[in-house]
């Protein structure tokens, strides 16, 4: 970072807009010791370091890290040698990848089970009460249109039910 970039400051509104977080979230992170903005009266003034920490917090939350885990990694940034930070982060990242893969497998299995259940339910409803199917209104309008265009003028029992 250039000296000018290091001296740049940000308002709470700028950081909220840039990272899509609320002012309340930033104040919460400050209360938890994750951020330490300077003060000018009642106004919070965030440094480039604070901005970088907000980015890491938001990214960490996005991939499922808890604030405790994020804090552990952020606290290591303050050391002169970042090898320890890199090592700890790598271990946490690998563990999170494994956790997310297991969650994905569970979600995929749940989706598959729900799809099978939906297919079974739709099959039963199609046989007995097609008017109760999702998009039944669409089904009824298609059916009505077909019945209205039937060449046979004799009323069908299905037409009476509609």
DSSP file (Angstrom, degrees, kcal/mol; ACC not computed):
  #  RESIDUE AA STRUCTURE BP1 BP2  ACC     N-H-->O    O-->H-N    N-H-->O    O-->H-N    TCO  KAPPA ALPHA  PHI   PSI    X-CA   Y-CA   Z-CA
    1    1 A X              0   0    0      0, 0.0     2,-0.1     0, 0.0     0, 0.0   0.000 360.0 360.0 360.0 138.0    0.0    0.0    0.0
    2    2 A X     >  -     0   0    0      1,-0.1     4,-2.3     4,-0.0     5,-0.2  -0.391 360.0-109.2 -75.1 159.0    1.3    3.5   -0.8
    3    3 A X  H  > S+     0   0    0      1,-0.2     4,-1.4     2,-0.2     5,-0.1   0.867 121.1  53.1 -56.9 -36.5    1.6    6.0    2.0
    4    4 A X  H  > S+     0   0    0      1,-0.2     4,-0.8     2,-0.2    -1,-0.2   0.907 109.2  48.3 -65.4 -41.1   -1.3    8.0    0.5
    5    5 A X  H  4 S+     0   0    0      1,-0.2     3,-0.5     2,-0.2    -2,-0.2   0.875 109.2  53.8 -65.9 -36.8   -3.5    4.8    0.5
    6    6 A X  H  < S+     0   0    0     -4,-2.3    42,-0.7     1,-0.2    43,-0.3   0.818 110.0  47.6 -66.8 -30.1   -2.5    4.1    4.1
    7    7 A X  H  < S+     0   0    0     -4,-1.4    -1,-0.2    -5,-0.2    -2,-0.2   0.602  86.1 112.3 -87.0 -12.2   -3.6    7.5    5.2
    8    8 A X     <  -     0   0    0     -4,-0.8    40,-0.5    -3,-0.5     2,-0.3  -0.318  53.1-155.8 -63.6 142.5   -6.9    7.4    3.5
    9    9 A X  E     -A   47   0A   0     38,-0.2     2,-0.3    39,-0.1    38,-0.2  -0.814   4.1-153.1-119.4 162.5  -10.0    7.3    5.8
   10   10 A X  E     -A   46   0A   0     36,-2.6    36,-2.9    -2,-0.3     2,-0.2  -0.972  11.8-130.7-135.2 145.1  -13.5    6.1    5.3
   11   11 A X     >  -     0   0    0     -2,-0.3     4,-2.0    34,-0.2     5,-0.2  -0.502  31.2-111.1 -87.0 164.8  -16.8    7.0    6.8
   12   12 A X  H  > S+     0   0    0     32,-0.5     4,-2.4     1,-0.2     5,-0.2   0.884 120.2  55.0 -62.0 -37.3  -19.2    4.3    8.1
   13   13 A X  H  > S+     0   0    0      2,-0.2     4,-2.4     1,-0.2    -1,-0.2   0.899 105.9  51.0 -63.7 -41.0  -21.5    5.1    5.2
   14   14 A X  H  > S+     0   0    0      1,-0.2     4,-2.7     2,-0.2    -1,-0.2   0.927 112.6  45.4 -62.8 -44.7  -18.8    4.5    2.7
   15   15 A X  H  X S+     0   0    0     -4,-2.0     4,-2.4     2,-0.2     6,-0.3   0.889 111.5  52.6 -68.4 -37.6  -17.9    1.1    4.2
   16   16 A X  H  X>S+     0   0    0     -4,-2.4     4,-1.3    -5,-0.2     5,-1.1   0.938 113.6  43.7 -60.3 -45.9  -21.6    0.1    4.5
   17   17 A X  H  <5S+     0   0    0     -4,-2.4    -2,-0.2     1,-0.2    -1,-0.2   0.925 115.0  48.3 -66.9 -44.4  -22.1    0.9    0.8
   18   18 A X  H  <5S+     0   0    0     -4,-2.7    -2,-0.2     1,-0.2    -1,-0.2   0.889 123.9  29.5 -64.5 -40.6  -18.9   -0.8   -0.4
   19   19 A X  H  <5S-     0   0    0     -4,-2.4    -1,-0.2    -5,-0.2    -2,-0.2   0.429 102.7-120.3-105.8   0.7  -19.4   -4.0    1.5
   20   20 A X  T  <5 +     0   0    0     -4,-1.3     2,-0.3     1,-0.2    -3,-0.2   0.863  68.7 128.2  65.9  36.0  -23.2   -4.2    1.7
   21   21 A X      < -     0   0    0     -5,-1.1    -1,-0.2    -6,-0.3     2,-0.2  -0.757  57.9-109.5-116.7 166.9  -23.3   -4.2    5.4
   22   22 A X     >  -     0   0    0     -2,-0.3     4,-1.9     1,-0.1     5,-0.1  -0.560  22.6-118.8 -92.3 160.1  -25.3   -2.1    7.9
   23   23 A X  H  > S+     0   0    0      1,-0.2     4,-2.5     2,-0.2     5,-0.2   0.869 117.6  58.8 -61.9 -35.6  -23.9    0.6   10.2
   24   24 A X  H  > S+     0   0    0      1,-0.2     4,-2.3     2,-0.2    -1,-0.2   0.901 103.3  51.2 -60.4 -40.9  -25.3   -1.6   13.0
   25   25 A X  H  > S+     0   0    0      2,-0.2     4,-2.7     1,-0.2    -1,-0.2   0.923 110.2  48.8 -63.1 -44.1  -23.1   -4.5   11.8
   26   26 A X  H  X S+     0   0    0     -4,-1.9     4,-2.0     1,-0.2    -2,-0.2   0.903 111.8  48.6 -64.5 -39.7  -20.0   -2.3   11.8
   27   27 A X  H  X S+     0   0    0     -4,-2.5     4,-2.6     2,-0.2    -1,-0.2   0.882 110.6  52.3 -65.7 -36.6  -20.7   -1.0   15.3
   28   28 A X  H  X S+     0   0    0     -4,-2.3     4,-2.0     2,-0.2    -2,-0.2   0.932 108.8  49.2 -62.7 -46.2  -21.3   -4.6   16.4
   29   29 A X  H  <>S+     0   0    0     -4,-2.7     5,-2.6     1,-0.2     6,-0.9   0.873 111.3  50.6 -61.6 -36.1  -17.9   -5.6   14.9
   30   30 A X  H ><5S+     0   0    0     -4,-2.0     3,-1.6     4,-0.2    -2,-0.2   0.930 108.2  51.6 -65.6 -45.2  -16.4   -2.6   16.8
   31   31 A X  H 3<5S+     0   0    0     -4,-2.6    -2,-0.2     1,-0.3    -1,-0.2   0.837 108.5  52.5 -59.6 -33.2  -18.0   -3.7   20.0
   32   32 A X  T 3<5S-     0   0    0     -4,-2.0    -1,-0.3    -5,-0.1    -2,-0.2   0.462 119.4-112.1 -83.3  -1.4  -16.5   -7.2   19.6
   33   33 A X  T < 5S+     0   0    0     -3,-1.6    -3,-0.2     2,-0.2    -2,-0.1   0.609  86.8 117.2  83.5  11.7  -13.1   -5.7   19.1
   34   34 A X  S   <S+     0   0    0     -5,-2.6     2,-0.3    -6,-0.2    -4,-0.2   0.761  78.7  33.1 -81.7 -25.0  -12.8   -6.6   15.4
   35   35 A X        -     0   0    0     -6,-0.9    -2,-0.2    -9,-0.1    -1,-0.1  -0.938  58.6-170.2-128.8 151.4  -12.5   -3.0   14.3
   36   36 A X        -     0   0    0     -2,-0.3    14,-0.1    -3,-0.1    11,-0.1  -0.514  16.6-178.4-140.1  70.0  -11.0    0.1   16.0
   37   37 A X        -     0   0    0      1,-0.1     9,-0.2     9,-0.1     2,-0.1  -0.346  28.2-115.7 -69.6 151.3  -12.0    3.2   14.2
   38   38 A X  E     -B   45   0B   0      7,-2.3     7,-2.9     1,-0.0     2,-0.4  -0.320  30.2-128.1 -73.4 167.8  -10.7    6.6   15.3
   39   39 A X  E     -B   44   0B   0      5,-0.2     2,-0.4    -2,-0.1     5,-0.2  -0.966  22.2-173.6-124.2 139.0  -13.2    9.1   16.5
   40   40 A X  E >  S-B   43   0B   0      3,-2.5     3,-1.7    -2,-0.4     2,-0.5  -0.851  78.9 -55.8-123.1  91.6  -13.8   12.7   15.6
   41   41 A X  T 3  S-     0   0    0     -2,-0.4     0, 0.0     1,-0.3     0, 0.0  -0.644 120.9 -21.3  70.2-123.4  -16.4   13.7   18.1
   42   42 A X  T 3  S+     0   0    0     -2,-0.5     2,-0.4    -3,-0.1    -1,-0.3   0.483 118.0 102.7 -92.5  -4.7  -19.2   11.2   17.7
   43   43 A X  E <   -B   40   0B   0     -3,-1.7    -3,-2.5     1,-0.0     2,-0.4  -0.638  67.2-136.4 -87.5 132.7  -18.1   10.3   14.1
   44   44 A X  E     -B   39   0B   0     -2,-0.4     2,-0.5    -5,-0.2   -32,-0.5  -0.713  15.1-162.6 -84.3 134.8  -16.3    7.1   13.4
   45   45 A X  E     -B   38   0B   0     -7,-2.9    -7,-2.3    -2,-0.4     2,-0.4  -0.966   8.2-154.2-121.8 114.0  -13.3    7.4   11.1
   46   46 A X  E     -A   10   0A   0    -36,-2.9   -36,-2.6    -2,-0.5     2,-0.1  -0.698   6.0-144.6 -93.5 137.9  -12.1    4.2    9.6
   47   47 A X  E  >  -A    9   0A   0     -2,-0.4     4,-2.4   -38,-0.2   -38,-0.2  -0.329  33.4 -99.5 -88.6 174.2   -8.6    3.7    8.4
   48   48 A X  H  > S+     0   0    0    -42,-0.7     4,-2.3   -40,-0.5     5,-0.2   0.862 127.1  55.2 -61.7 -35.2   -7.3    1.6    5.4
   49   49 A X  H  > S+     0   0    0    -43,-0.3     4,-2.2     2,-0.2    -1,-0.2   0.920 107.5  48.3 -63.4 -44.3   -6.5   -1.1    8.0
   50   50 A X  H  > S+     0   0    0      2,-0.2     4,-2.6     1,-0.2    -2,-0.2   0.912 110.0  52.5 -61.5 -42.2  -10.1   -1.0    9.3
   51   51 A X  H  X S+     0   0    0     -4,-2.4     4,-2.2     1,-0.2    -2,-0.2   0.919 109.2  49.0 -60.1 -44.4  -11.4   -1.2    5.7
   52   52 A X  H  X S+     0   0    0     -4,-2.3     4,-2.2     1,-0.2    -1,-0.2   0.885 111.0  50.8 -62.4 -38.8   -9.2   -4.3    5.0
   53   53 A X  H  X S+     0   0    0     -4,-2.2     4,-2.6     2,-0.2    -2,-0.2   0.888 107.4  52.7 -67.5 -38.6  -10.5   -5.9    8.2
   54   54 A X  H  X S+     0   0    0     -4,-2.6     4,-2.9     2,-0.2     5,-0.2   0.926 108.9  50.9 -60.8 -43.2  -14.1   -5.2    7.2
   55   55 A X  H  X S+     0   0    0     -4,-2.2     4,-2.7     1,-0.2     5,-0.2   0.929 111.7  46.7 -59.6 -45.5  -13.4   -7.0    3.9
   56   56 A X  H  X S+     0   0    0     -4,-2.2     4,-2.6     2,-0.2    -1,-0.2   0.880 112.8  49.7 -65.6 -37.9  -11.9  -10.0    5.7
   57   57 A X  H  X S+     0   0    0     -4,-2.6     4,-2.8     2,-0.2     5,-0.2   0.951 113.5  45.2 -64.3 -49.1  -14.9  -10.1    8.1
   58   58 A X  H  X S+     0   0    0     -4,-2.9     4,-2.3     1,-0.2    -2,-0.2   0.925 116.0  46.3 -62.2 -45.2  -17.4  -10.0    5.3
   59   59 A X  H  X S+     0   0    0     -4,-2.7     4,-1.5    -5,-0.2    -1,-0.2   0.911 113.0  50.4 -63.4 -41.8  -15.5  -12.5    3.3
   60   60 A X  H  <>S+     0   0    0     -4,-2.6     5,-2.7    -5,-0.2     4,-0.2   0.909 111.4  47.4 -63.1 -42.8  -15.1  -14.8    6.3
   61   61 A X  H ><5S+     0   0    0     -4,-2.8     3,-1.4     1,-0.2    -1,-0.2   0.894 107.2  58.4 -63.8 -39.6  -18.8  -14.6    7.2
   62   62 A X  H 3<5S+     0   0    0     -4,-2.3    -1,-0.2     1,-0.3    -2,-0.2   0.850 108.5  44.5 -60.4 -35.4  -19.7  -15.3    3.5
   63   63 A X  T 3<5S-     0   0    0     -4,-1.5    -1,-0.3    -3,-0.2    -2,-0.2   0.350 126.5 -97.2 -95.6   7.3  -17.8  -18.6    3.6
   64   64 A X  T < 5 +     0   0    0     -3,-1.4    -3,-0.2     1,-0.3     2,-0.2   0.584  69.2 147.8  98.8  10.1  -19.2  -19.6    7.0
   65   65 A X      < -     0   0    0     -5,-2.7    -1,-0.3    -6,-0.2     2,-0.1  -0.536  44.7-124.1 -77.2 146.5  -16.6  -18.7    9.6
   66   66 A X     >  -     0   0    0     -2,-0.2     4,-2.4     1,-0.1     5,-0.2  -0.408  25.4-109.5 -78.5 164.1  -17.8  -17.6   13.0
   67   67 A X  H  > S+     0   0    0      1,-0.2     4,-2.7     2,-0.2     5,-0.2   0.839 120.6  57.1 -64.4 -31.5  -16.8  -14.2   14.4
   68   68 A X  H  > S+     0   0    0      2,-0.2     4,-2.1     1,-0.2    -1,-0.2   0.940 109.3  44.5 -63.3 -46.4  -14.6  -16.0   16.9
   69   69 A X  H  > S+     0   0    0      2,-0.2     4,-1.9     1,-0.2    -2,-0.2   0.907 113.6  50.5 -64.2 -41.5  -12.7  -17.8   14.1
   70   70 A X  H  X S+     0   0    0     -4,-2.4     4,-2.9     1,-0.2    -2,-0.2   0.920 109.5  51.3 -62.6 -43.2  -12.5  -14.5   12.1
   71   71 A X  H  X S+     0   0    0     -4,-2.7     4,-2.9     1,-0.2    -1,-0.2   0.906 106.2  54.6 -61.1 -42.1  -11.1  -12.8   15.1
   72   72 A X  H  X S+     0   0    0     -4,-2.1     4,-0.8     1,-0.2    -1,-0.2   0.915 113.2  42.3 -57.9 -43.1   -8.4  -15.4   15.6
   73   73 A X  H >X S+     0   0    0     -4,-1.9     3,-0.5     1,-0.2     4,-0.5   0.905 114.4  50.3 -71.8 -40.8   -7.2  -14.9   12.1
   74   74 A X  H >< S+     0   0    0     -4,-2.9     3,-1.4     1,-0.2     4,-0.4   0.887 104.2  58.7 -64.4 -38.5   -7.4  -11.1   12.2
   75   75 A X  H >< S+     0   0    0     -4,-2.9     3,-0.8     1,-0.3    -1,-0.2   0.788  99.3  59.2 -62.6 -26.6   -5.5  -11.0   15.5
   76   76 A X  H X< S+     0   0    0     -4,-0.8     3,-1.3    -3,-0.5     9,-0.3   0.685  89.1  72.8 -76.7 -16.6   -2.6  -12.8   13.7
   77   77 A X  T << S+     0   0    0     -3,-1.4    -1,-0.2    -4,-0.5    -2,-0.2   0.738  84.9  68.1 -67.1 -21.0   -2.3   -9.9   11.2
   78   78 A X  T <  S+     0   0    0     -3,-0.8    -1,-0.3    -4,-0.4     2,-0.2   0.602  80.2  95.9 -76.9  -9.6   -0.8   -7.7   13.8
   79   79 A X  S <  S-     0   0    0     -3,-1.3     6,-0.1     1,-0.1    -3,-0.0  -0.543  78.0-130.7 -81.4 147.4    2.3   -9.8   14.0
   80   80 A X  S    S+     0   0    0     -2,-0.2     2,-0.7     1,-0.1    -1,-0.1   0.899  98.8  56.7 -63.7 -41.3    5.4   -8.6   12.0
   81   81 A X    >   -     0   0    0      1,-0.1     3,-0.5    -3,-0.0     4,-0.4  -0.831  67.9-168.2 -94.8 117.9    5.9  -12.1   10.5
   82   82 A X  T 3>  +     0   0    0     -2,-0.7     4,-2.6     1,-0.2     5,-0.2   0.360  64.4  96.9 -89.9   9.0    2.7  -13.2    8.8
   83   83 A X  H 3> S+     0   0    0      1,-0.2     4,-2.5     2,-0.2    -1,-0.2   0.907  85.2  48.7 -61.8 -41.3    3.9  -16.9    8.4
   84   84 A X  H <> S+     0   0    0     -3,-0.5     4,-2.8     2,-0.2     5,-0.3   0.922 111.3  50.0 -64.5 -43.1    1.9  -17.9   11.5
   85   85 A X  H  > S+     0   0    0     -4,-0.4     4,-2.7    -9,-0.3    -2,-0.2   0.921 112.0  48.0 -60.6 -44.3   -1.2  -16.1   10.2
   86   86 A X  H  X S+     0   0    0     -4,-2.6     4,-2.5     2,-0.2    -1,-0.2   0.903 112.5  48.9 -63.6 -41.7   -0.9  -17.8    6.9
   87   87 A X  H  X S+     0   0    0     -4,-2.5     4,-2.0     2,-0.2    -2,-0.2   0.934 114.3  44.1 -64.7 -47.4   -0.4  -21.2    8.5
   88   88 A X  H  X S+     0   0    0     -4,-2.8     4,-2.4     1,-0.2    -2,-0.2   0.922 114.7  49.9 -64.1 -44.3   -3.4  -20.8   10.8
   89   89 A X  H  X S+     0   0    0     -4,-2.7     4,-3.1    -5,-0.3     5,-0.2   0.915 108.0  53.2 -61.8 -43.2   -5.6  -19.4    8.1
   90   90 A X  H  X S+     0   0    0     -4,-2.5     4,-2.6     1,-0.2    -1,-0.2   0.922 110.0  48.0 -58.8 -45.0   -4.6  -22.3    5.7
   91   91 A X  H  X S+     0   0    0     -4,-2.0     4,-2.3     1,-0.2    -1,-0.2   0.924 114.4  45.9 -61.4 -44.8   -5.6  -24.9    8.3
   92   92 A X  H  X S+     0   0    0     -4,-2.4     4,-2.4     2,-0.2    -2,-0.2   0.902 112.4  50.7 -65.8 -40.5   -8.9  -23.1    9.0
   93   93 A X  H  X S+     0   0    0     -4,-3.1     4,-2.3     2,-0.2    -2,-0.2   0.926 111.1  48.1 -63.9 -45.1   -9.6  -22.7    5.3
   94   94 A X  H  X S+     0   0    0     -4,-2.6     4,-2.0     1,-0.2    -2,-0.2   0.912 112.7  48.6 -62.1 -42.7   -9.0  -26.4    4.6
   95   95 A X  H  X S+     0   0    0     -4,-2.3     4,-2.3    -5,-0.2    -1,-0.2   0.892 111.2  50.4 -64.3 -38.9  -11.2  -27.4    7.5
   96   96 A X  H  X S+     0   0    0     -4,-2.4     4,-2.9     2,-0.2     5,-0.2   0.878 106.7  54.6 -68.3 -36.7  -14.0  -25.1    6.3
   97   97 A X  H  X S+     0   0    0     -4,-2.3     4,-2.3     2,-0.2    -1,-0.2   0.933 109.8  47.4 -59.5 -45.4  -13.8  -26.5    2.8
   98   98 A X  H  X S+     0   0    0     -4,-2.0     4,-2.1     2,-0.2    -2,-0.2   0.922 112.6  49.2 -61.5 -45.3  -14.3  -30.0    4.3
   99   99 A X  H  X S+     0   0    0     -4,-2.3     4,-2.3     1,-0.2    -2,-0.2   0.926 111.9  48.1 -59.8 -46.3  -17.3  -28.7    6.4
  100  100 A X  H  X S+     0   0    0     -4,-2.9     4,-2.5     1,-0.2    -1,-0.2   0.863 109.1  53.4 -66.4 -35.7  -18.9  -27.0    3.4
  101  101 A X  H  X S+     0   0    0     -4,-2.3     4,-2.2     2,-0.2    -1,-0.2   0.905 109.6  48.5 -64.6 -40.5  -18.5  -30.1    1.2
  102  102 A X  H  X S+     0   0    0     -4,-2.1     4,-2.1     2,-0.2    -2,-0.2   0.911 112.1  49.0 -64.3 -41.6  -20.3  -32.2    3.9
  103  103 A X  H  X S+     0   0    0     -4,-2.3     4,-2.8     2,-0.2    -2,-0.2   0.897 109.4  52.6 -64.1 -39.6  -23.0  -29.6    4.1
  104  104 A X  H  X S+     0   0    0     -4,-2.5     4,-3.0     2,-0.2    -2,-0.2   0.919 108.6  50.0 -62.5 -42.7  -23.3  -29.6    0.3
  105  105 A X  H  X S+     0   0    0     -4,-2.2     4,-2.2     2,-0.2    -1,-0.2   0.908 112.0  48.1 -61.0 -41.6  -23.7  -33.4    0.3
  106  106 A X  H  X S+     0   0    0     -4,-2.1     4,-2.2     2,-0.2    -2,-0.2   0.906 112.9  47.9 -65.8 -41.6  -26.4  -33.1    3.0
  107  107 A X  H  X S+     0   0    0     -4,-2.8     4,-2.7     2,-0.2    -2,-0.2   0.923 111.3  50.4 -65.2 -44.2  -28.2  -30.4    1.0
  108  108 A X  H  X S+     0   0    0     -4,-3.0     4,-2.3     1,-0.2    -2,-0.2   0.900 111.3  48.7 -61.0 -40.7  -28.0  -32.4   -2.2
  109  109 A X  H  X S+     0   0    0     -4,-2.2     4,-2.3     2,-0.2    -1,-0.2   0.899 111.6  49.7 -65.8 -40.1  -29.4  -35.5   -0.4
  110  110 A X  H  X S+     0   0    0     -4,-2.2     4,-2.5     2,-0.2    -2,-0.2   0.914 111.0  49.2 -65.2 -42.4  -32.3  -33.4    1.1
  111  111 A X  H  X S+     0   0    0     -4,-2.7     4,-2.8     2,-0.2     5,-0.2   0.924 110.9  50.3 -61.4 -44.5  -33.1  -31.9   -2.3
  112  112 A X  H  X S+     0   0    0     -4,-2.3     4,-2.2     1,-0.2    -2,-0.2   0.909 111.7  47.7 -61.6 -42.5  -33.1  -35.4   -3.9
  113  113 A X  H  X S+     0   0    0     -4,-2.3     4,-2.2     2,-0.2    -1,-0.2   0.907 113.2  47.9 -65.5 -41.9  -35.5  -36.7   -1.1
  114  114 A X  H  X S+     0   0    0     -4,-2.5     4,-2.8     2,-0.2    -2,-0.2   0.896 110.5  51.4 -66.8 -40.1  -37.8  -33.7   -1.5
  115  115 A X  H  X S+     0   0    0     -4,-2.8     4,-2.5     2,-0.2    -2,-0.2   0.914 110.4  49.1 -62.9 -41.8  -37.9  -34.0   -5.3
  116  116 A X  H  X S+     0   0    0     -4,-2.2     4,-2.3    -5,-0.2    -2,-0.2   0.913 112.3  48.6 -63.0 -41.8  -38.8  -37.7   -4.9
  117  117 A X  H  X S+     0   0    0     -4,-2.2     4,-2.7     2,-0.2    -2,-0.2   0.920 110.8  50.2 -63.9 -43.6  -41.5  -36.8   -2.5
  118  118 A X  H  X S+     0   0    0     -4,-2.8     4,-3.0     2,-0.2     5,-0.2   0.916 110.7  50.0 -60.5 -43.5  -42.9  -34.1   -4.8
  119  119 A X  H  X S+     0   0    0     -4,-2.5     4,-2.2     2,-0.2    -1,-0.2   0.916 112.0  47.7 -61.5 -43.4  -42.9  -36.5   -7.7
  120  120 A X  H  X S+     0   0    0     -4,-2.3     4,-2.0     2,-0.2    -2,-0.2   0.928 114.7  45.8 -63.0 -45.9  -44.8  -39.1   -5.6
  121  121 A X  H  X S+     0   0    0     -4,-2.7     4,-2.8     1,-0.2     5,-0.2   0.921 112.5  50.2 -64.1 -45.2  -47.3  -36.5   -4.4
  122  122 A X  H  X S+     0   0    0     -4,-3.0     4,-2.9     1,-0.2    -1,-0.2   0.887 108.8  52.9 -61.6 -38.8  -47.8  -35.1   -7.9
  123  123 A X  H  X S+     0   0    0     -4,-2.2     4,-1.5    -5,-0.2    -1,-0.2   0.929 111.8  45.4 -61.7 -45.1  -48.5  -38.5   -9.3
  124  124 A X  H  X S+     0   0    0     -4,-2.0     4,-1.7     1,-0.2     5,-0.3   0.914 115.9  45.8 -65.4 -43.5  -51.1  -39.2   -6.6
  125  125 A X  H  X S+     0   0    0     -4,-2.8     4,-1.9     1,-0.2    -2,-0.2   0.887 108.2  56.4 -67.7 -38.1  -52.8  -35.8   -7.1
  126  126 A X  H  < S+     0   0    0     -4,-2.9     4,-0.4    -5,-0.2    -1,-0.2   0.872 111.1  45.6 -60.3 -35.8  -52.7  -36.1  -10.9
  127  127 A X  H  < S+     0   0    0     -4,-1.5    -1,-0.2    -5,-0.2    -2,-0.2   0.835 132.0  15.1 -76.8 -33.0  -54.6  -39.4  -10.6
  128  128 A X  H  < S+     0   0    0     -4,-1.7    -3,-0.2    -5,-0.1    -2,-0.2   0.820 136.9  12.1-113.5 -41.4  -57.2  -38.2   -8.1
  129  129 A X    ><  +     0   0    0     -4,-1.9     3,-2.0    -5,-0.3     4,-0.2  -0.561  54.1 166.6-142.3  72.9  -57.3  -34.4   -7.8
  130  130 A X  G >  S+     0   0    0     -4,-0.4     3,-1.3     1,-0.3    -4,-0.1   0.734  75.2  71.6 -62.3 -20.6  -55.4  -32.6  -10.6
  131  131 A X  G 3  S+     0   0    0      1,-0.3    -1,-0.3    -6,-0.1     5,-0.1   0.690  93.8  56.0 -68.2 -16.0  -57.1  -29.3   -9.6
  132  132 A X  G <  S+     0   0    0     -3,-2.0    -1,-0.3    -7,-0.2    -2,-0.2   0.451  84.1 108.3 -94.1  -1.8  -55.0  -29.3   -6.4
  133  133 A X  S X  S-     0   0    0     -3,-1.3     3,-1.4    -4,-0.2     4,-0.2  -0.372  86.1 -90.2 -70.3 152.3  -51.7  -29.5   -8.2
  134  134 A X  T 3  S+     0   0    0      1,-0.3    -1,-0.1     2,-0.1     5,-0.1  -0.376 120.6  24.5 -57.0 145.2  -49.4  -26.5   -8.3
  135  135 A X  T 3> S+     0   0    0     -3,-0.1     4,-2.4     3,-0.1    -1,-0.3   0.776  80.2 148.4  62.9  29.0  -50.3  -24.4  -11.4
  136  136 A X  H <>  +     0   0    0     -3,-1.4     4,-3.2     1,-0.2     5,-0.2   0.852  68.3  57.7 -60.4 -33.9  -53.8  -26.0  -11.2
  137  137 A X  H  > S+     0   0    0      2,-0.2     4,-2.4     1,-0.2    -1,-0.2   0.920 107.6  46.4 -62.7 -41.9  -55.2  -22.8  -12.7
  138  138 A X  H  > S+     0   0    0      2,-0.2     4,-2.3     1,-0.2    -2,-0.2   0.926 113.5  49.5 -62.9 -43.7  -52.9  -23.2  -15.7
  139  139 A X  H  X S+     0   0    0     -4,-2.4     4,-2.6     1,-0.2    -2,-0.2   0.923 111.5  48.6 -60.5 -45.2  -53.9  -26.8  -15.9
  140  140 A X  H  X S+     0   0    0     -4,-3.2     4,-2.9     1,-0.2    -1,-0.2   0.891 110.4  50.3 -65.2 -39.7  -57.6  -26.0  -15.7
  141  141 A X  H  X S+     0   0    0     -4,-2.4     4,-2.2     2,-0.2    -1,-0.2   0.892 112.7  46.9 -67.7 -37.2  -57.3  -23.2  -18.4
  142  142 A X  H  X S+     0   0    0     -4,-2.3     4,-2.2     2,-0.2    -2,-0.2   0.931 114.6  47.1 -65.8 -44.8  -55.5  -25.6  -20.8
  143  143 A X  H  X S+     0   0    0     -4,-2.6     4,-2.6    -5,-0.2    -2,-0.2   0.921 112.1  49.7 -63.6 -44.2  -58.1  -28.3  -20.1
  144  144 A X  H  X S+     0   0    0     -4,-2.9     4,-2.5     1,-0.2    -1,-0.2   0.907 109.9  51.3 -60.9 -43.2  -61.0  -25.9  -20.6
  145  145 A X  H  X S+     0   0    0     -4,-2.2     4,-1.0     1,-0.2    -1,-0.2   0.903 111.2  48.1 -62.0 -41.2  -59.5  -24.7  -23.9
  146  146 A X  H  < S+     0   0    0     -4,-2.2     3,-0.4     1,-0.2    -2,-0.2   0.915 112.6  48.1 -65.0 -42.8  -59.2  -28.3  -25.1
  147  147 A X  H >< S+     0   0    0     -4,-2.6     3,-1.2     1,-0.2    -2,-0.2   0.876 107.9  55.1 -66.8 -36.8  -62.7  -29.1  -24.1
  148  148 A X  H 3< S+     0   0    0     -4,-2.5    -1,-0.2     1,-0.3    -2,-0.2   0.758 110.5  46.9 -67.2 -22.9  -64.1  -26.0  -25.7
  149  149 A X  T 3< S+     0   0    0     -4,-1.0    -1,-0.3    -3,-0.4    -2,-0.2   0.300  81.4 125.6-102.3   8.9  -62.5  -27.0  -29.0
  150  150 A X    <   -     0   0    0     -3,-1.2    -3,-0.0    -4,-0.2    -4,-0.0  -0.456  57.3-144.2 -67.0 136.6  -63.6  -30.6  -28.9
  151  151 A X  S    S+     0   0    0     -2,-0.2     2,-0.4     2,-0.0    -1,-0.2   0.805  80.8  88.3 -70.6 -26.4  -65.5  -31.6  -32.1
  152  152 A X        -     0   0    0      1,-0.2    -2,-0.1     2,-0.1     0, 0.0  -0.604  62.8-163.6 -75.8 123.9  -67.8  -33.8  -30.1
  153  153 A X        +     0   0    0     -2,-0.4     2,-0.3     2,-0.1    -1,-0.2   0.546  56.7 106.9 -86.3  -7.4  -70.7  -31.7  -28.8
  154  154 A X  S    S-     0   0    0      1,-0.1     2,-0.1     0, 0.0    -2,-0.1  -0.535  80.8-110.2 -74.0 136.1  -71.8  -34.2  -26.2
  155  155 A X        -     0   0    0     -2,-0.3     2,-0.3     1,-0.1    -1,-0.1  -0.408  30.2-140.9 -67.2 136.6  -71.0  -33.0  -22.7
  156  156 A X     >  -     0   0    0     -2,-0.1     4,-1.2     1,-0.1     3,-0.3  -0.670  17.4-121.8 -94.6 153.6  -68.2  -34.9  -21.1
  157  157 A X  H  > S+     0   0    0     -2,-0.3     4,-1.0     1,-0.2     3,-0.1   0.837 113.8  58.1 -62.2 -29.8  -68.3  -35.8  -17.4
  158  158 A X  H  > S+     0   0    0      1,-0.2     4,-1.0     2,-0.2     3,-0.4   0.877  99.2  57.7 -67.5 -36.8  -65.0  -34.0  -17.0
  159  159 A X  H  4 S+     0   0    0     -3,-0.3     3,-0.4     1,-0.2    -1,-0.2   0.855 101.9  55.5 -62.7 -34.6  -66.5  -30.8  -18.3
  160  160 A X  H  < S+     0   0    0     -4,-1.2    -1,-0.2     1,-0.2    -2,-0.2   0.831 104.1  54.3 -67.9 -31.6  -69.1  -30.8  -15.6
  161  161 A X  H  <        0   0    0     -4,-1.0    -1,-0.2    -3,-0.4    -2,-0.2   0.737 360.0 360.0 -74.9 -21.9  -66.5  -31.0  -12.9
  162  162 A X     <        0   0    0     -4,-1.0    -1,-0.2    -3,-0.4    -2,-0.2   0.498 360.0 360.0 -79.4 360.0  -64.7  -28.0  -14.0
